[in-house]
């Protein structure tokens, strides 16, 4: 299994304002994610991230109709989307992973889900899209139990719209 965490953030590592607003992030980040998803078997989001994307409009969800999406949610839910599966724990995720024969996992938020995979030593790679924006108060890339990981710089890409993309391998 290969697990990549990919996120867009301000230059100081915040993914949203305190109230969850992501309007400061370029739409280019979504296009970057769609490009990555061609190489992965599933996309993992938290329920709040999923609700945010749904609020953007049907076009965004239509872009993902061929992608298996696993949503972490504390409440038991059933999806009205054919490609969306809800899970409520890492154990439940691993059951789905085995059942669906998933090899490559793309985790893209929110902060608690990113942290959950990191604290379970499941992350192989972290890709951060730094947007040209300073936000002094908001939601961090990772949020949850204390975790410390050493990383190795793998690649730096200057993306469109002055986004700087940094690729790291997680030292195991």
CORHUKA-V580558 format. One record per residue. RES is the residue in one letter. SS is DSSP state (H for helix, E for strand, - for the rest). PSI is psi as a letter, one per 20 degrees, with the letter a starting at -180 (999 if undefined). D_LAST is the distance of its C-alpha to the last C-alpha in whole Angstrom. Layout:
BEGIN
res/ss/psi/d_last
RES/SS/PSI/D_LAST
RES/SS/PSI/D_LAST
END
This chain:
BEGIN
res/ss/psi/d_last
X/-/p/14
X/E/p/13
X/E/p/13
X/E/p/14
X/E/p/15
X/E/p/18
X/E/q/21
X/E/q/24
X/E/r/25
X/-/r/27
X/-/i/26
X/-/k/25
X/-/k/23
X/E/p/25
X/E/i/25
X/E/r/29
X/E/r/32
X/-/h/32
X/-/j/34
X/-/j/32
X/-/p/33
X/-/j/32
X/-/h/35
X/-/i/33
X/-/p/31
X/-/q/32
X/-/i/33
X/H/h/31
X/H/h/28
X/H/g/29
X/H/h/30
X/H/g/27
X/H/g/25
X/H/h/28
X/H/g/27
X/H/h/23
X/H/i/24
X/-/h/26
X/-/j/23
X/-/q/21
X/-/h/23
X/E/q/23
X/E/p/23
X/E/p/22
X/E/r/23
X/E/r/25
X/H/h/28
X/H/g/29
X/H/g/28
X/H/g/30
X/H/h/33
X/H/g/33
X/H/g/32
X/H/h/35
X/H/i/37
X/H/h/37
X/-/r/39
X/H/h/39
X/H/h/38
X/H/g/35
X/H/h/34
X/H/h/36
X/-/h/34
X/-/j/31
X/-/h/34
X/-/j/32
X/-/p/28
X/E/p/27
X/E/p/26
X/E/p/25
X/E/p/26
X/E/p/25
X/-/p/28
X/-/h/29
X/-/q/32
X/-/p/33
X/-/q/34
X/-/p/35
X/-/q/35
X/-/i/38
X/-/p/36
X/-/h/35
X/-/j/32
X/E/p/31
X/E/p/29
X/E/q/29
X/E/q/26
X/-/j/26
X/-/r/23
X/H/h/19
X/H/g/21
X/H/g/24
X/H/g/21
X/H/h/20
X/H/g/23
X/H/g/24
X/H/g/21
X/H/g/22
X/H/g/26
X/-/j/26
X/-/l/24
X/-/p/21
X/-/g/19
X/E/p/18
X/E/p/17
X/E/o/18
X/E/p/18
X/-/l/21
X/-/r/22
X/-/a/23
X/H/g/21
X/H/h/21
X/H/g/19
X/H/g/17
X/H/g/16
X/H/g/16
X/H/h/13
X/H/g/11
X/H/h/12
X/-/j/12
X/-/l/8
X/-/i/9
X/-/p/9
X/-/h/8
X/E/q/11
X/E/p/13
X/E/p/17
X/E/p/19
X/E/o/23
X/E/o/24
X/-/q/28
X/-/m/31
X/-/q/32
X/-/p/31
X/-/o/31
X/-/i/32
X/-/p/31
X/E/b/29
X/E/p/26
X/E/r/23
X/-/h/20
X/-/p/18
X/-/p/20
X/-/b/20
X/-/q/18
X/-/p/17
X/-/p/13
X/-/p/12
X/-/p/8
X/-/p/8
X/E/q/9
X/E/p/11
X/E/p/14
X/E/h/15
X/E/q/18
X/E/p/21
X/E/p/24
X/E/o/27
X/-/r/28
X/H/q/32
X/H/k/33
X/H/k/31
X/-/p/28
X/E/p/25
X/E/p/22
X/E/p/19
X/E/p/16
X/E/q/12
X/E/q/9
X/E/p/6
X/-/p/4
X/-/999/0
END
